[in-house]
Amino acid sequence: MNSKKYLMGIDVGGSHVTAAMIDAETFEMLPGSEARRHIDSCGEVDAVLSAFVEAIRASAGEQWDNVEGIGVAFPAPFDYPNGICLITPEQNKFTNFYGVNVKQELATRLSFAKPIKFLNDAAAFAIGEYFAGGAKGSARSLVITLGTGFGASFLAEGRPVVTGGLVPEGGELWDQPFKGGIADDNFSTRGIVKAWKAASGEDASGVKEIAQAALKGDARGIAMFNAFGEELAAFLAPWLTKFGVDRFVIGGNIARDWDLFVPAFEAALPAHGAGGVTVRPSHLGENAQIVGAALSLALV
C-alpha cells in the first residue's frame, strides 16, 4: 500500500480545468497524474463543476485516499478565504457563478472533508516558482506573468504579501497607473499589439507575429520590444526597491520572447534605482499554477 502523501493542485481557466498530484515531500508532480478537462465557463454551474470533479477524480486515480488537501487557483474577483466566486456576468467568464460557494460545492460533490484552499492564479504561479522554480531560495521576490493580462505577486519567504505599505493594496500591479492608463493596458498582449500598430501602422494577430518580425530584423519590432523592456523597468523599479526584491521572475506567453525585451529591461533597472536584482525566467511554465495551488496548502 502506498503511504505517500499528496497535495492536489488545480488550475482553473476560462476554457479548461487542469488537476495534478504533487508529492508533499519532494514538491514534484506525480508522473501521469495530470488531468485536463474542457469547460464552458459561461455554461451552467452544474456542468462546470461536474468537469472539475471529473478532472480531480481522474488525476487522483487510486491515490485518492492519500490526497491531504486540494489547492485551487481561480481567477479574480473571488472571495478566496471562503471559496465564493464574485465574478459577475459582465466579465464574460463564469457568468453563472456569482455568489456560488465553490469550496462547499466541491467538498460536497467529492465527499471530501480535508482542506480545500483557493487562491489567486497569479499568487499560485508565484508560489510554484518559489518552491520549485525561478524564485527558489529567494527571501523577497516578485513574480509576474505577461500574457493576455499582467499578473503579479509579491512573496516574502514564499508567502504572498497583499497588504502593508511595501506593496499595492491586494498585492497586484495590473491596475496601477501608468502612461495615462493602467499597467495592464501596456504590459499585455493588447498593449504590445497596440504599440506595434502605433509604430508600424499595421495590425497584428498577436505577439508571436510581431516577435517573428523582430527576430527577422524588422527595426520597428526591435525598437518596440526594447521600449517595452525599458518601460517595464521604469514601472517596476519603484516596487522592486520598496519591497526589497532580491529575485524577479518573469513568466507568461510573452516571456517566450525573452531575448527581445529582457536585456533592455535589465539594462534600464540601474537608471531607476533598482540595480542588483536577479532576473530569472519561469522554470515551471504552465505547471507553476498547479504546483503553487497545491503547495499553498503547506503555507501557514
N, C-alpha and C positions, 0 to 999 in steps of 0.2 A: 504493500500500500504506500502510495506517495504521501510523505508527510510534509513536503514543501508547502510554503505559504505563498499565495499570490495576491496581488492587488490588480484590479481591472481598471483600465483607462478607456474612456470613451470620448471620441471627438465628434461633435455634432456640427454639421454644416447645413447649408441651405438645401442641398440635394442628396446628402448622404449621412449615414451614421456609421462610424468605424469603431470597433472594440478590439482590444488585445489584452493579453495577460502579461503582467510584469512581475518578475521574481522579486519578492520583498527583501531579499538579502543582497542580490547582485545588481538590482535595478535594470536587468536585461529583459528584453521582450522574449517571451516564450515562443520558440520557433513553431510556426504553423497555427498560432492562436489568433492571428488577425482575421477578423470577420467584418466585411463591409456590406451594407445594405442600402439600396436606393430609397430615398424618401421624397415625397412631395410635401415640402414644408407648408404649403398652402392648402393641403388636404385636411381631412377630418382628423381630429385628435386621436381617435381610437386606432386609425390606420398607421399614423406616425409612431405612436407608442408601441404598437404591435411590432413594427420594424425594429425599434430599439430593443425590445425583449428578444426578438429573433437573433439579432446580432450578438447580444450578450450571451445567450444560451449557446450559440454556435461557437463563440470564442472560448468559453469555459469548457465545453465538452464534458469529459469525465472528471475534470478538476473542479467542478462547481463547488463541491463541499470544502475545497481548500481556498476559496476566494474569501479574503478577510475584509474586503471593502471595495466599493466602486466609486471612482472619481470621474466626474463628467465635465468636460469643457464645453460650455454652452455660450452662444453669442449674447451680448447685451442688447437691451436692458433686461436685467434678471435679478431677482432677489436671491442672491447666492446662498446666504446662510439658511434660508428657509426653503429653497428649492422651488420658488414660484416664478413662472415666466411673466415678464412685464412688457414683452414685445407687442406692440399694437398692430392692428390690421393694416394701417397705413404704411408700415415698413416693408410690406411685400415679402415677408418670411414668417413662418409660424403664425399665420394670420388668424388661426382659431385658438391660439394658445394663451391669450391674455388672461391672467388670473389662475391658470391651471397649476396645481401643485404637482410638478413633475416628479419631485422626490417621493411624495406619497404614492403617486400612481405606480412608479417603478417598484417601490417596496411591496405594494400590494400584488401587482401582477407577477412578481418574481418570488413572492413569499420569502422576502429577504429581510432579516432582522438586523443585519450588520450595517456598519456605517455606509451612507451614500452621501457624497460630498460634491457640490457644484462650485465651479469657479470660472472666471472669465477666460476665454480662449487664449488671449494674449498672455495672461498670467500663467496658464498651463504650459504654453510654449516656453516661457522663460524658466519655469521650474524644471522642465525636462532638460533644457540646456544646462542648468546648474548641476543637476545630478549626474548627467551622462553626456554632456556636450561641450560647447564652446565656452560656457561660463563656469565650468567645473573648477573649484578651488578658489573662486573669487570671494572677496569679502563684501564688496558692494558693486553690483553690476546693473547695467541697463541692457535689456534685450528688446530689440524692435523687429517688427515684420513689415516688409514693404511689398505690397501687392495691390489687390483691389482696394484695400484700405490701409491705414497706417496704424499698426498696433504697437503697444509699448508696455513694458512692465519693469519697475524698479525692484531690485532684490537686495536685501541685507541678509547675508548668510543663507541665501536660498529662499527667504521668506518675502513674499510681496509686501511692499510698503505703499500704502494708499492714502495715508494721512500725515499731517505734520508739515512744517514749513519747508522741508527739503525736497518735496515732490508736489506736483499739482494735485489738487483735491481729486481723489479717486485713483491717483497714480497713473493716469493716462495722459497721452500727449496729443492725440488726434484733433482735439477741439481747441488747442492752444492757438492764440493769434499769430499769424504770420503773413506778411506781404498783403495786408488789407483783407485777408480772409482767415482761414484756419489751416493748420498744418496738413490735415487730411486732403485739402484741395491741391496741395503741392507735392507731397511725398506719397504718391499713389499712382496707380496705372493711369487714371484720368488726368492727373497732374502732368505726367510725362507726355501723354498724348497731346494735351493742350499746349505744352511748351514746344513740342515738335511742330504743331500747326503754326504757332507764332513764329518759329524760326525758319520754316520751310514753305509755309503756305499750303502744305499737303496734309491730307487726312491719313491716319494710320489705324490699323485694326487693333493694335496693341503694342506693348513694349518690345516684344520679340522682333517685330518688323523694324522698329527703329534701331534696336541694338544691332541687327544684321547689317543695316545700312552703315552704322558707325564702324563696325568691325571690318567693313569693306573699304573704309577710308573716307566716308562721307564727312566732310568738315563740319557740316551743320549738326550732324548727330554727335560727333565727338565733342563739339563745343557745348551742346545741350547737356550731355551726360556730365561733363566737367562742371558745368554750372549747377547741376543737380547735386553733385557731391559737395561743392562749396557752400551751397545754400543749406544743405542738411547739416553741415558743420556749424554754420552760423546759428541755426535754430537750436541745435542740441547742446552746443558748448556750455551755455549757462547752466543747464540742468546737469550735465556731466560734472561740472565744477561744484555746483551747490550740493549735490548728493555725494560727492567724493568717489565717483565711479573709477574702479581700477580695471574693469573688464567690460567692454562694449561688444555686444554680439548682434550681427545682422542676419536676419532670415527672411523668408518670403520669396515669391517668384522673381521679384526684381533683383534680389541678391545673386541670382544666377549670372547676372551681368556685372559681377564684382569688379573686374578689371577696367570697366568703363567709367566707374564713378568713385570707387573706394579710394584709389590713390589720391584723387583730388580732395576727397573728404579728409583723409589723414593729413595731407599737406596743409589744409586750411585750419586744422584744430589749434595749433600753437598761436596763430594770429588772434584767435578768440579766447585765449587763456586756458585752453584745455589740452595742452601738450602732455605727453606721458601716459595717456590712456591706451591700453592694449585693445586693439580691434581684431575681432575674430569672426569668421563665418559660422553660421549654424552648422552643427555636426549631425544633427538628427533629422533635419528637414521636416517633412510632414509628420514624422513619428513623434516629434517633440511634444505636441499637444497631448498625445495619448500617454506618453511616459510621464509628463508633468501632471496630468489629471490623476493618474494612479498614485504617483508619489506625493501628491499634495496631502494624501491621507496620512502620511508619515510625519507631516509637519505639525508642530504644536503651536 
